[in-house]
Amino acid sequence: MPVNRFYSSVAQPTTLAGGISAGSATITVLATTGFPAFFPYTLSIDPGAAGEELVEVTSAAGVVLTITRGVDGTSAQSHGSGAVVRHSMSARDLADFQTHQAATSDVHGVTGALVGAGSTQTLSNKTLTSPTVNGGALSGTFTGSPTFSGTPVFSAGAALTGTFTGNPTLSGNPSFTGAPVFTGGALFQRGAATTLAQRTSVTADTQDRHQVQADGKHLWGTGAGSLDTVLYRSGAATLATDGAMAIGGALSAANFPSGGMTAWTPVWSTSTGAHLPSYGNAVTQGGYIKLGRMLFFTFGVTFGTSTAFGTGATGSDNWTFSLPGTFAASALFAGTSILAGYGRAVASNANVVPLGVHVDSGGTNFVLDITGGSPAGTALASSGAVDSITPWVWTSTNTLNFWGVVECTT
C-alpha cells in the first residue's frame, strides 16, 4: 500500500548538532522550524554534496529525529557536525503521481480493480454491506438477507432470496429460493382473468402440479399430465368444483339460523288446487340445509284454532308441501316411488300414523303417504295420501311432522 508523506512550504534549513555514523538511527538538529507536524517526511543531509543522503523522519522528540537511512536510491553516509539539513522532496514523490495515474488496479490501496463512479463495469466477487441501490436493474442470484426498499423492478429471470419490503414489482420469470417472506401482502397482477398468476411443481415434474389464475381459480394435477382438478368461484358467495370433493374430517356449515338450518315454512296447498288449507295460528317449525345437490329438510306443525283444513275438501284434494326456496327435485325423485323421507301424523296418544314422503311429478312439492294403521287398531277413515279427511278429519292440536333428503336439479 502506498505511504502518504507530508510536506511543508515553510520549513527552514538547519544543521546537525553533532556528527553521525552511517548506522545512526537518530539525528539531532539545531532547530525544526516549519518542519511538517506529521510523519513521515523527507530530509536531505549535505544537499548538493557528493555524500548527499535522503532520510525519512518517522517520529520526533523535540530536535531529536528518528530516521530511516538512505531512502530513494541514496545510501547511508557519515555526516559531520554542522552538516546542512533541509526538508525536501525527491524523485519518488514525482514517480508516485505518475504511477497512480497509470494504475488500473491496486489504486488508493484497494487490492484489485477500482470501481468507476460513472463507468460501465461488471462487478464480480463483491460483497455489498448495507448498500443503497437507486434505479438499478438487478439480475442473478441474491443470497443472504438483502432488503430491497422503495419500488424496485425485478426482471430477466432473476433468482431472488431474502427480505423485500416496500412495493417491489417482479416481472418476467423470477425464481425464489430458500423461504422468502413477503410482508405487507403480495399482488400477482395479470392482464386477463385466465392468465396464470402462480405456478408450483416438484423438480422432477414435467407439468405443473398447481396453478392459480388471475381470477383466483385453482387447478391441480399430478405433475406428469394435464391439470384435472379445479376449485373456483361460480357465483356470489359460491365456491364450486367440476369434480368430486372428498372430506376426510367433519364438515361444518356455519352461519345458518335455527340451530344450523335455514328456516323454512313450506307453502301448504292441494294437488287439485281446490279447497286450499291455511296455517292460521298453527305453530310451525322447519328448516333445511343444502350440501351440493342434496337437500336435507325437516318440518313440523301443530294445528291451531284458526287453522283452515280446506272447507268441503274430499279425498282427492291431497295435501302438498312445497320444497324450500326455488329448489326442484331431480328426475330420480320427481314423480317416482322413491321415498324422500318419513313422518307421522298425531291426533292423540292413541292415534299415531306413520307416513312416507314422496315428491310429486312436477318435482316441486312433497306429498305424504299413509304407510300403516293406528297403533291402537282404530280403523282409519281412509288411506292413501294425507288430506283434510285422511287419515282422519283433522282438528286443532293435531300434529304433522316429516323429514327427509332429496337430490335437486342444481
BELBEL-V370843 format. One record per residue. RES is the residue in one letter. SS is DSSP state (h for helix, s for strand, l for the rest). OMEGA is omega in whole degrees, 0 to 359 (none if undefined). D_LAST is the distance of its C-alpha to the last C-alpha in Angstrom with 1 decimal. Layout:
# BELBEL-V370843
res	ss	omega	d_last
RES	SS	OMEGA	D_LAST
RES	SS	OMEGA	D_LAST
This chain:
# BELBEL-V370843
res	ss	omega	d_last
M	l	179	84.2
P	l	179	86.6
V	l	177	88.8
N	l	176	89.1
R	l	185	92.8
F	l	188	94.2
Y	l	177	96.8
S	l	178	99.2
S	l	184	101.0
V	l	180	103.6
A	l	180	104.8
Q	l	178	108.6
P	l	178	110.6
T	s	179	112.2
T	s	177	114.4
L	s	178	114.4
A	l	179	116.1
G	l	181	117.3
G	l	178	117.3
I	s	176	114.4
S	l	179	114.3
A	l	181	111.8
G	l	182	109.9
S	l	180	109.6
A	l	178	106.0
T	s	172	107.0
I	s	175	109.3
T	s	180	111.0
V	s	181	111.5
L	l	181	113.6
A	l	176	110.6
T	l	184	106.9
T	l	178	106.9
G	l	180	103.8
F	l	179	102.4
P	l	180	98.5
A	l	183	97.0
F	l	186	94.4
F	l	3	94.8
P	l	170	95.4
Y	s	189	97.8
T	s	173	100.6
L	s	173	104.4
S	s	176	107.2
I	s	185	110.5
D	l	181	113.6
P	l	178	111.7
G	l	180	113.5
A	l	180	115.8
A	l	181	115.8
G	l	180	114.4
E	l	179	111.5
E	s	173	108.6
L	s	177	105.1
V	s	179	103.6
E	s	181	100.2
V	s	182	100.4
T	s	176	97.6
S	s	181	98.7
A	s	172	101.7
A	s	186	103.6
G	l	180	105.8
V	l	177	108.1
V	s	186	107.3
L	s	174	104.7
T	s	188	102.8
I	s	168	102.6
T	s	190	101.3
R	l	169	104.3
G	l	182	104.7
V	l	175	101.4
D	l	173	100.3
G	l	177	102.9
T	l	180	105.9
S	l	180	107.6
A	l	181	108.8
Q	l	169	112.5
S	l	182	115.2
H	s	183	115.8
G	l	176	118.8
S	l	181	119.0
G	l	177	118.7
A	l	181	116.5
V	s	177	114.3
V	s	185	110.7
R	s	173	108.3
H	s	185	104.5
S	l	170	103.2
M	l	185	100.4
S	l	185	100.7
A	h	183	99.2
R	h	178	96.2
D	h	178	95.1
L	h	180	95.0
A	h	180	93.5
D	h	181	90.6
F	h	180	89.4
Q	h	179	89.7
T	h	179	87.9
H	h	182	85.1
Q	h	183	84.8
A	h	188	84.5
A	l	172	82.1
T	l	177	78.6
S	s	180	77.8
D	l	182	79.0
V	h	181	79.4
H	h	178	80.1
G	h	179	80.0
V	l	179	76.4
T	l	182	76.2
G	l	183	74.5
A	s	179	73.6
L	l	179	73.2
V	l	178	70.0
G	l	184	70.9
A	l	181	69.4
G	l	184	68.9
S	l	173	68.9
T	l	184	66.1
Q	l	173	66.0
T	l	181	63.8
L	l	178	64.0
S	l	175	64.0
N	l	179	64.2
K	l	173	64.0
T	l	181	62.8
L	l	180	61.7
T	l	180	61.9
S	l	180	60.1
P	l	170	60.2
T	l	182	58.9
V	l	182	57.5
N	l	176	57.1
G	l	182	55.3
G	l	172	55.6
A	l	186	53.5
L	s	177	52.7
S	l	180	51.9
G	l	183	52.3
T	s	178	51.7
F	s	181	52.1
T	l	183	52.8
G	l	181	53.8
S	l	178	52.3
P	l	177	52.8
T	s	179	51.6
F	s	181	50.6
S	l	184	50.5
G	l	181	50.2
T	l	179	47.9
P	l	176	48.8
V	s	181	47.0
F	s	180	46.7
S	l	175	46.3
A	l	173	47.6
G	l	181	45.8
A	l	173	47.7
A	s	190	47.2
L	s	174	47.0
T	l	177	47.6
G	l	184	48.6
T	s	180	47.5
F	s	180	46.4
T	l	183	46.6
G	l	182	46.2
N	l	180	43.8
P	l	177	44.5
T	s	181	42.7
L	s	178	42.1
S	l	184	41.8
G	l	181	42.2
N	l	179	41.4
P	l	180	43.0
S	s	180	43.0
F	s	177	43.0
T	l	182	44.9
G	l	180	45.5
A	l	182	43.2
P	l	179	43.1
V	s	178	42.2
F	s	179	40.6
T	l	180	41.6
G	l	178	40.2
G	l	179	36.9
A	l	180	36.3
L	l	174	34.7
F	l	187	33.5
Q	l	182	33.5
R	l	185	32.6
G	l	182	32.8
A	l	185	29.2
A	l	184	25.7
T	l	178	25.4
T	l	182	29.0
L	s	177	29.7
A	s	180	30.9
Q	s	178	31.4
R	s	174	32.1
T	s	177	33.3
S	l	173	34.8
V	l	188	37.4
T	l	185	40.9
A	l	183	40.8
D	l	174	37.3
T	l	179	37.2
Q	l	175	33.7
D	l	173	32.0
R	l	182	30.2
H	s	176	28.3
Q	s	173	27.7
V	s	178	26.4
Q	s	181	25.9
A	l	179	27.1
D	l	177	23.6
G	l	180	23.1
K	l	179	21.0
H	s	178	22.3
L	s	181	23.0
W	s	174	24.8
G	l	183	26.8
T	l	185	29.8
G	l	181	32.5
A	l	182	33.5
G	l	183	30.8
S	l	178	27.9
L	l	189	25.3
D	l	182	22.3
T	s	184	20.3
V	s	173	18.6
L	s	188	17.4
Y	s	176	16.7
R	s	180	15.7
S	s	180	12.6
G	s	181	13.2
A	l	177	15.3
A	l	182	15.7
T	s	177	12.7
L	s	187	13.8
A	s	171	12.0
T	l	181	13.4
D	l	180	13.0
G	l	180	14.5
A	l	176	15.0
M	l	179	16.3
A	l	182	19.3
I	l	183	20.7
G	l	180	24.4
G	l	181	25.0
A	l	175	23.6
L	l	182	20.3
S	l	176	20.8
A	l	186	18.4
A	l	173	21.0
N	l	171	21.5
F	l	177	19.8
P	h	175	22.2
S	h	174	23.8
G	h	175	24.5
G	h	179	21.2
M	l	174	18.7
T	s	182	17.5
A	s	185	19.8
W	l	168	18.7
T	l	186	20.9
P	l	173	19.2
V	l	184	20.6
W	s	184	23.4
S	s	177	24.2
T	s	182	25.5
S	l	180	24.5
T	l	185	27.3
G	l	179	26.7
A	l	176	30.4
H	l	187	32.3
L	l	176	29.6
P	l	174	29.9
S	s	186	29.6
Y	l	184	29.6
G	l	180	32.8
N	l	177	34.1
A	l	177	32.0
V	s	181	30.8
T	s	175	27.0
Q	s	181	25.1
G	s	179	21.5
G	s	179	18.6
Y	s	171	15.3
I	s	178	13.7
K	s	177	10.2
L	s	187	10.6
G	l	178	8.0
R	l	180	5.7
M	s	182	9.0
L	s	178	10.2
F	s	187	14.0
F	s	174	16.0
T	s	180	19.7
F	s	176	21.9
G	s	179	25.6
V	s	171	28.0
T	s	187	31.8
F	l	182	33.1
G	l	184	35.8
T	l	180	38.9
S	l	177	37.2
T	l	177	34.2
A	s	184	34.2
F	l	179	33.0
G	l	183	33.4
T	l	179	37.0
G	l	183	38.2
A	l	177	35.0
T	l	180	35.3
G	l	179	33.7
S	l	180	31.5
D	l	182	29.8
N	l	179	27.3
W	s	173	25.6
T	s	178	21.8
F	s	187	19.7
S	s	172	16.5
L	l	180	13.2
P	l	173	13.0
G	l	179	12.3
T	l	182	10.1
F	l	175	7.6
A	l	181	8.0
A	s	178	8.8
S	l	181	8.4
A	l	179	11.7
L	l	183	13.2
F	l	187	13.5
A	s	174	13.9
G	l	179	17.6
T	l	181	18.8
S	l	180	21.2
I	l	181	19.0
L	l	177	19.5
A	l	181	16.8
G	s	182	19.6
Y	s	178	23.2
G	s	176	25.4
R	s	176	29.0
A	s	183	31.1
V	s	174	34.3
A	l	178	37.3
S	l	178	39.9
N	l	183	40.8
A	l	183	41.9
N	l	178	39.0
V	s	184	35.8
V	s	176	33.4
P	s	184	30.4
L	s	169	27.2
G	s	182	24.2
V	s	172	20.8
H	s	181	18.8
V	s	181	16.1
D	l	185	17.6
S	l	178	17.2
G	l	178	15.2
G	l	184	12.5
T	l	182	13.0
N	s	172	16.1
F	s	174	17.7
V	s	185	21.2
L	s	182	23.9
D	s	176	26.2
I	s	183	29.7
T	l	180	30.3
G	l	180	33.9
G	l	179	37.0
S	l	177	38.4
P	l	181	40.0
A	l	181	43.2
G	l	179	43.5
T	l	181	43.4
A	l	179	42.6
L	l	180	39.3
A	l	179	39.6
S	l	179	36.9
S	l	181	34.1
G	l	181	30.6
A	s	181	27.8
V	l	173	28.6
D	s	188	30.1
S	l	180	32.9
I	l	182	35.6
T	s	3	33.7
P	l	176	34.5
W	l	174	37.1
V	l	188	37.8
W	l	179	36.0
T	l	180	37.8
S	l	181	37.9
T	l	174	37.3
N	l	180	35.2
T	s	179	32.0
L	s	182	28.6
N	s	172	26.1
F	s	178	23.0
W	s	178	20.3
G	s	180	17.7
V	s	183	14.4
V	s	175	11.6
E	s	181	8.6
C	s	180	5.5
T	l	179	3.8
T	l	none	0.0
